[in-house]
Amino acid sequence: MHRTWCVACLIFGLVVLLSMQSCVEPPRYPNEPAIELVSVSADTIQQLQDSLYIEFKFTDGDGDLGFEDFNTDDCELCDSSCYVHPTFSLFVLDSRFNIVNGDTVRCLKPFNVPFVPAKGATEAISGSITVLLTNEFCLPGKVTDTVNYSIVIKDRAGNFSNKIETGNIILLCN
């Protein structure tokens, strides 16, 4: 009788535990993507030789990141046309200023976040992304150059995330 009681208590406990696990709320995030800087691989790199890795975390409440079709046409890297380009979803802005037609603008490197298909009962997604920057170069006439990068992402609805920034990165020009 005591043994039957213990088995019944054990079964009841497992049923309660399993039912509690199925009641866990899925994560809820705003529909606009949000990003948070995790790491930058170096604070000093040799121009045209070293690579730079920038890792950040993201969330998106409606899970509409990335594009299935990726096209780089019609994008001028030193104006705002890349922001409205229909298939770019990740932008790395170089802090060094350029003058274009008398206006000061920040040049950017556009990328595409891989398409993330909906899975499960919730559309909310989160994860991490690592951006690889190669062939970074110094501006002419410099022995060393200093740059910092800003990153934003855009979802398929056209919502932009907050902006994250790296610290200063020294480029060795020789």
Summary of the structure (lengths in Angstrom):
residues: 174
radius of gyration: 23.3
end to end distance: 84.5
largest distance: 90.9
contacts: 444
relative contact order: 0.25
helix: 14%
strand: 37%
